[in-house]
Amino acid sequence: MIEALTRGIKLGGITNSLVKTEIAEIKSSANFCVPLKSGAGSESKPLVIVGDLIKRGTVIGAPSDETSGFVYSPCSGAVVSIKDKVNSLGENCLNVEIEPSHKDSLLYFRPLENHDNNNLFGRLIESGSFDNWGQRYPSYHKYINPNTIGARTIIVKLFDSDPYCVSNLKIAEQYAKEVALGALCYFKVGVAVKLIFVGSKAVSKATNQKIYDAILDEINKSDMKTNQVSFVTVSKVYPNDEDHLLTKKVLKKTISISVPVSDKGIFIENAQTCLNFYRAVFDNLPTTEAVYTIAGNNLKNQGVYLVKNGLVPQNVFASVDIKNKELFRQYSIGGTFNGISQCDTSVGLPLSVSTLFSNKWNEENFKERDCINCGRCNARCPIKLSPMMIDNFAINKDFARAKRYGVLSCIDCGVCSYVCPAKRHLSQRISDTAQAIKQRRTM
């Protein structure tokens, strides 16, 4: 069932089965292909060479600037290649291929002597954690923002608005204590005055209450004042967990889409990043895995899985079992709306996404046809742009008019392409045009 809503799309059915699953682990003895670029930031610098024998948790990449992060080996083994190739998000970067050994040993961080702001911030940088929404920068990136003004607020998302993703919900259910303590660490690093946990109205009241009670139990053990923490629920309607839209929902604040919400003292985390920070601080563990929702009508064992950094999709799909291999041609990484379509199953999966999706191949779904001027893209755009007009300017490389029509305000949600009956590649062209303008390749 597909139901069109004012602010995005809601798909029914499949999520009901996913919310009942528990987080499982995908194990693999095949080689890992770890990308040294995992999101919008720069590529990390390789710290290993071919032939190195390494342990799980060994640093294999270091930040090259403030937009890149530390990268850690997901397994013990030998470095067999370091090659420049396209990663699963469609970008060229160095990939470190590691052949796992039968004997696995782990390198830990040194324990923190105290949890003051400086030590916690240093550990956040070390952690290797990445945001897995929006522009997908390293988790520490927003906390070095020199433009921050106003009282600081930490918002923690306990849900994903993508209708096929339940990763953050399952983390919040199974690791409520860790999420709470990780959020408190962000609270200290951000020198914040408010901490707000945001759940979904699509989840039962009993489930939300259970999560909130478990989180509150941990917070009550800390020195945080009760009036500094709150819990709210919002509709699970895509894309209302985007930073600006969530800020408007939760804080009733409208911030220009051209301004990062962190400039206004609002730092948005989710259950995954809180879990990563907890493990880095309390378990002394680097981030080497992420929780993925793996779904689609061509997969038998849909569910929520721990996926190690650099695990190749061919091993993932072997684990979850493809229903019809003849109709398996491609998969989407990063969401049903704004995910990147891939057909190469040998590229490594990154830490900066939380969804892997594969439907049975239908060639008609990929045939782009002429615009029929139905206006659905305009009606569904959550920030009230005119995708139809901007796409026309993009095709004609009229960058000046595209800019005047707000192309730089696009949040890359992908709703316009999703609802388009002509299967126009609106989102991709609009995104490419915005990037061209931002990189000053045009006027």
C-alpha positions in Angstrom: 0.0 0.0 0.0 1.3 3.5 -0.9 -0.4 6.4 0.8 0.5 9.9 -0.4 0.8 12.5 2.4 1.4 16.2 2.4 5.0 16.0 3.6 6.3 12.9 1.9 5.3 9.3 1.5 4.3 6.6 3.9 4.5 2.9 2.9 2.5 0.4 4.9 2.9 -3.3 5.5 6.6 -4.1 5.5 7.5 -2.1 8.5 5.0 -4.0 10.7 7.2 -7.2 10.4 10.5 -5.3 10.8 9.5 -3.7 14.1 9.1 -7.2 15.6 12.7 -8.3 14.8 15.7 -8.2 17.1 19.1 -6.9 16.0 21.1 -9.8 14.6 24.7 -9.9 13.4 25.9 -10.7 9.9 29.1 -12.7 10.1 31.4 -13.1 7.1 34.7 -14.7 6.4 35.1 -13.0 3.1 37.4 -10.0 2.5 36.3 -6.6 3.8 36.6 -3.5 1.5 36.7 -0.5 3.9 36.1 2.9 2.2 38.3 5.8 3.5 35.5 8.2 2.6 32.2 7.5 4.2 30.0 10.6 3.7 30.1 14.2 2.6 33.5 15.0 4.1 37.0 14.5 2.8 38.8 11.2 2.4 40.8 10.0 5.3 44.6 9.4 5.0 45.6 5.7 4.9 47.9 4.6 7.7 48.5 1.0 6.5 50.3 -0.5 3.6 49.8 -3.7 1.7 51.1 -6.6 3.6 50.4 -5.2 7.1 49.0 -7.6 9.7 46.5 -5.7 11.8 44.0 -6.3 14.6 40.4 -5.4 14.8 40.3 -1.8 15.9 43.6 -0.9 14.3 43.6 2.6 12.9 43.7 2.3 9.1 42.8 5.9 8.2 43.3 9.2 9.9 41.4 12.6 9.4 42.9 14.7 6.6 40.9 17.7 7.7 37.9 18.5 10.0 35.4 16.9 7.7 37.0 13.5 7.7 37.3 10.9 10.5 39.3 8.0 11.9 38.7 4.7 10.3 39.3 1.4 12.1 39.7 -2.1 10.9 36.5 -4.2 11.3 38.5 -7.4 11.7 42.0 -8.9 12.4 43.8 -9.9 9.2 46.1 -8.8 6.4 45.9 -5.7 4.2 45.8 -7.2 0.7 45.2 -4.1 -1.4 44.6 -0.3 -1.2 42.9 0.9 -4.3 41.2 4.0 -5.6 37.7 3.0 -6.7 34.1 4.0 -6.5 32.5 3.3 -3.1 29.0 2.2 -2.4 27.8 5.9 -2.3 29.1 6.5 -5.8 32.2 8.4 -4.9 35.9 7.7 -5.8 38.1 7.1 -2.8 40.7 4.8 -1.5 39.4 1.4 -0.3 41.4 -0.8 2.1 40.9 -4.5 1.4 41.4 -6.7 4.4 41.6 -10.5 4.4 40.3 -11.6 7.8 42.3 -14.1 9.9 40.8 -17.1 11.7 42.0 -15.6 15.0 40.4 -12.3 15.9 41.9 -10.0 18.5 40.9 -6.5 19.4 42.6 -3.2 20.1 40.9 -1.0 22.7 41.2 2.8 23.3 43.1 3.7 26.5 40.5 4.2 29.3 39.5 7.8 30.1 40.7 9.0 33.5 37.8 11.4 33.8 34.8 12.5 31.7 35.4 16.2 31.5 34.5 18.1 28.3 38.0 18.0 26.8 38.5 14.3 27.3 35.0 13.5 26.0 35.5 15.6 22.9 38.8 14.0 22.2 37.2 10.6 22.5 34.4 11.7 20.2 37.0 12.6 17.5 38.8 9.2 18.1 35.6 7.2 18.0 35.2 7.0 14.2 31.5 7.6 14.5 29.6 9.1 11.5 26.3 10.7 11.3 24.1 8.5 9.1 21.6 11.0 7.8 21.8 14.3 5.9 25.3 15.1 4.8 26.9 12.3 6.8 29.9 14.1 8.4 31.9 12.6 11.2 30.0 12.9 14.5 32.5 15.4 16.0 32.2 17.8 13.0 29.2 19.9 14.3 30.8 20.4 17.7 33.7 22.4 16.3 31.3 24.8 14.7 32.7 28.3 15.2 29.4 29.9 14.2 27.3 28.5 17.0 25.2 31.0 18.8 22.5 30.8 21.5 21.8 28.2 24.2 22.7 24.7 23.1 20.1 22.0 22.7 20.8 18.3 22.0 18.0 16.5 20.1 18.3 12.7 20.0 16.2 10.9 17.3 14.9 7.5 18.5 13.3 6.7 15.1 13.9 7.0 11.3 11.2 8.7 9.2 12.1 6.5 6.2 9.2 4.0 6.1 11.5 1.0 5.5 14.0 1.8 8.3 13.6 0.9 11.9 17.3 0.9 12.9 17.2 3.7 15.5 14.0 2.3 17.0 15.5 -1.1 17.5 18.7 0.4 19.0 16.6 2.5 21.4 14.6 -0.6 22.4 17.6 -2.9 22.9 20.2 -0.4 24.1 18.3 2.2 26.0 20.9 2.5 28.8 23.7 3.0 26.3 21.7 5.5 24.3 21.0 7.5 27.5 24.6 7.6 28.6 25.9 8.4 25.1 23.4 11.3 24.9 24.7 12.6 28.3 28.2 12.5 26.8 27.0 14.6 23.9 25.3 16.9 26.4 28.6 17.6 28.1 30.6 18.0 24.9 28.0 20.4 23.6 27.9 22.4 26.8 24.1 22.1 26.4 21.2 23.2 28.5 18.5 21.0 27.1 18.4 17.3 26.1 15.3 16.2 24.1 14.6 12.6 23.1 12.3 12.3 20.1 10.2 9.2 19.4 7.7 8.2 16.8 3.9 8.3 17.1 3.9 5.3 14.8 5.3 3.2 17.7 2.9 2.0 20.4 2.6 4.1 23.5 3.7 1.1 25.5 6.9 0.8 23.5 7.7 4.5 23.7 7.0 4.5 27.4 9.3 1.5 28.0 12.1 3.3 26.1 11.6 6.6 27.9 11.5 4.9 31.3 14.7 3.1 30.7 16.4 6.3 29.5 15.1 8.3 32.3 16.2 5.8 34.8 19.8 6.3 33.7 19.5 10.1 33.5 18.2 10.2 37.1 21.4 8.6 38.2 23.4 11.5 36.8 23.7 15.1 38.0 21.4 16.5 35.3 18.5 18.5 36.4 15.1 17.0 35.6 13.9 20.2 33.9 16.8 19.9 31.4 15.5 16.7 29.8 12.2 16.0 27.9 10.6 13.4 25.7 8.4 14.2 22.7 6.9 12.2 19.8 6.4 13.2 16.2 4.8 11.6 13.2 6.8 9.1 11.2 6.3 10.9 8.0 9.3 11.2 5.7 11.4 13.4 5.8 10.5 15.0 9.1 13.7 13.8 10.8 15.7 16.2 8.5 17.5 18.7 10.8 15.5 21.8 9.9 12.1 20.0 9.8 12.7 18.2 13.1 13.8 21.5 14.7 10.5 23.1 13.6 8.5 20.1 14.9 10.2 19.8 18.2 11.3 23.4 19.1 8.8 25.3 17.0 11.7 27.2 15.4 12.0 28.0 11.7 15.6 28.2 10.6 16.6 29.1 7.1 17.4 26.0 5.1 20.7 27.6 4.0 21.9 27.8 7.7 23.0 24.6 9.5 20.9 24.2 12.6 24.1 23.8 14.6 24.8 27.5 13.9 21.7 28.1 16.1 23.0 25.9 18.9 20.9 22.8 18.0 22.8 19.6 17.7 20.9 16.6 16.3 22.0 13.0 17.1 20.3 9.7 16.9 20.3 6.4 18.8 23.1 5.0 16.6 25.5 7.9 17.3 24.7 7.8 21.0 25.4 4.1 21.1 28.7 4.7 19.2 29.7 7.4 21.7 28.8 5.2 24.7 31.0 2.4 23.4 33.9 4.7 22.8 33.7 6.2 26.3 32.6 3.3 28.5 33.7 0.2 26.6 36.8 1.9 25.0 35.7 0.5 21.6 36.2 2.3 18.2 33.3 2.4 15.8 33.6 -0.6 13.4 30.0 -1.4 12.7 26.5 0.1 12.2 22.9 -1.1 12.6 21.3 -1.5 9.2 17.7 -2.2 8.3 17.9 -4.6 5.4 14.5 -4.9 3.5 12.8 -5.3 0.2 10.4 -7.6 -1.6 13.2 -9.7 -3.1 14.8 -10.6 0.3 13.6 -13.6 2.4 15.1 -12.6 5.8 14.4 -8.9 6.1 15.4 -7.5 9.4 17.8 -5.3 11.4 21.4 -6.3 11.4 24.8 -5.3 12.7 27.0 -4.7 9.6 30.7 -4.3 9.9 32.4 -1.4 8.1 33.5 -2.6 4.7 31.3 -5.7 4.6 30.5 -6.3 0.9 26.8 -6.5 -0.1 27.2 -9.9 -1.9 27.9 -11.4 1.6 25.0 -9.5 3.1 22.6 -10.7 0.4 23.9 -14.3 0.8 23.0 -14.0 4.5 19.5 -12.6 4.1 18.8 -14.8 1.1 17.6 -13.5 -2.2 14.1 -14.7 -3.3 14.5 -14.5 -7.1 18.1 -14.2 -8.3 17.0 -13.6 -11.9 15.2 -10.4 -10.8 18.1 -9.2 -8.7 19.8 -6.4 -10.7 20.4 -3.7 -8.2 20.0 -2.5 -4.7 19.6 0.8 -2.9 21.9 2.0 -0.1 20.9 4.8 2.2 17.1 4.7 2.0 14.1 4.2 -0.3 13.8 7.9 -1.2 17.3 9.3 -1.3 19.4 6.2 -1.5 22.1 5.5 -4.1 21.2 2.7 -6.6 24.1 0.2 -7.0 24.6 -2.9 -9.0 28.2 -3.7 -7.9 27.9 -6.0 -4.9 31.7 -6.0 -4.3 31.9 -2.5 -2.9 32.3 -2.0 0.9 29.3 -0.8 2.9 30.1 2.3 5.0 29.1 3.4 8.6 27.3 6.4 7.3 24.0 4.8 6.2 21.4 2.7 8.0 19.4 1.1 5.2 20.0 -1.5 2.5 17.0 -2.1 0.2 16.4 -4.5 -2.7 13.2 -5.0 -4.7 12.6 -7.3 -7.6 13.9 -5.8 -10.8 11.3 -4.0 -12.9 12.7 -2.2 -15.9 9.7 0.1 -16.1 10.6 1.7 -12.8 13.8 3.0 -14.3 12.5 4.4 -17.6 12.5 8.1 -17.5 9.6 9.7 -19.5 8.6 13.2 -20.5 7.2 15.4 -17.7 3.3 15.3 -17.7 3.0 18.5 -15.7 1.0 16.8 -13.0 2.5 18.9 -10.2 3.0 16.1 -7.7 6.6 16.9 -7.1 5.7 20.5 -6.3 2.9 19.4 -4.0 5.0 16.9 -2.1 8.2 19.0 -1.7 8.5 19.4 2.1 10.2 22.8 1.8 7.9 24.1 -0.9 10.3 24.3 -3.8 9.3 23.7 -7.4 11.3 20.6 -8.4 9.7 20.6 -11.9 11.0 24.1 -12.7 14.4 23.6 -11.1 14.8 20.3 -13.0 14.1 22.2 -16.3 16.8 24.7 -15.4 19.2 21.9 -14.5 18.7 20.2 -17.8 19.4 23.5 -19.6 22.3 24.3 -17.3 20.6 27.6 -16.4 22.4 27.7 -13.1 21.5 31.4 -12.3 17.7 30.7 -12.5 18.1 27.4 -10.7 19.7 29.3 -7.9 17.0 31.9 -7.9 14.4 29.2 -7.6 16.0 27.8 -4.5 18.1 24.8 -5.7 20.6 25.4 -2.8 17.7 25.0 -0.3 17.0 21.4 -1.5 17.5 18.9 1.4 18.1 15.9 -1.0 15.1 14.0 0.5 14.2 12.5 -2.9 10.5 12.7 -2.5 10.1 14.5 -5.8 11.6 11.6 -7.7 9.6 9.1 -5.7 6.2 10.5 -6.4 6.9 11.4 -10.0 4.7 9.1 -12.3 7.0 9.8 -15.2 10.0 8.5 -13.2 11.9 11.7 -13.8 15.4 11.8 -12.2 14.5 15.0 -10.5 16.4 14.5 -7.2 19.7 13.5 -8.9 19.8 16.4 -11.4 18.7 18.9 -8.7 21.4 17.6 -6.4 24.1 17.6 -9.1 23.1 21.2 -10.0 23.3 22.3 -6.3 26.8 20.7 -6.0 28.0 22.4 -9.1 27.0 25.8 -7.8 28.4 25.1 -4.3 31.8 24.0 -5.8 31.8 27.1 -7.9 32.1 25.3 -11.2 29.4 27.7 -12.4 28.5 31.3 -11.8 
